[in-house]
Amino acid sequence: MIKLPIRNFEDLARALRRFEELFGAPEGSAEACELRDISNGLRAFEDKVAARIATQRFFAGSLINVMPHSAPRPDASAITSSKKHESLNAQSN
């Protein structure tokens, strides 16, 4: 029997192994009931992980939207000329 809810990736690995063992259990059997419970636990864990990813992407996007207004943009020509200068010095040595 798998401990639910699934709280971490170790629990997830155990639940997936048990899911594979039970897959195809006859309908109405105790194994089919356990399979359904594990399936619901897997779905809940997946939803929790997806929500965390969405939150992180939202906040990362918010930072990207804010940074150009609050931080100076690098001068691309200065970076390019600096790299050319470094490249020429490396070739001459």
N, C-alpha and C positions, 0 to 999 in steps of 0.2 A: 504494500500500500504506500502510495506517495503522499508525503506531507504537503498539504496545501495551506495557505497560498504559496506560490513559488516566489521566493524572496531574493534569490541571487542566481548566478550562472551555474553554480554547482547543483542547486535544486532543479534548474532548467535541464541540465544534462541528464539527471536521474529521471525526470519526468519524460523526457524525450525517449530514453531507453525503454521505459515502462510502456509508453505509448506504442512503440514499435512492437513490443511483445504482445500487447493486447489487440493490436489492429486486426480486424476481421473477426472479433469475438461474436458469437451468436447473439442475435438480438434478444433482449430480455434476460440475459445471463448476468451474473454478478460481475463478470469481467467487462461486459458491455457498459454496465453502470459505472464501473471504475474508469473505463475509457472515456466516457462522457464527462466525468468529473475532472479528469486530467486535461481533457480538451478545453474545458472551461477555464481551468487554471492557466493553461498555456496562453489562451486568448487574453486573459486578464494581465498576465505578465507582459505579453507583447504590447498591449495597449499602454501599460505603464512606461515601458521603454520608449515607445513611439511618442508619448507625451513629453518625456524628458528631452528627446531629440528635437521635437518641435519647439520646445521652450528655448533650448540652446540656440537653435537657428534663428528664432525670433530676436533674441538678445544680441546675437552676433550681427544680424541685419540692422538692428537699431544702432549698434556701435558704428557700423559702416556708414549709415545715414548721417550720424552726428559728426564723425571725425572730419570729413572734408570742411565743415563749417568752423570747427574749433581748432584745427591744427593746420599749420601751413603745408601746402603741397610742395613736394620736392621739385627742384628745378631739373627737369629731365636732361636739358642740354649740359648742365654741369656734371651730371652723373656720366653721361655719354663721353664728354671730353676727358673726364678723369680716367675712365676705363681705356680710352684710346691712348692717353699719356702713359698709363701703366703698361699697356701692351707694347708700345714703342720702346719703353725702357727695358722690358724683358727681352725683346728681340735684339737690342743693341748689346746686351751682356752676353 
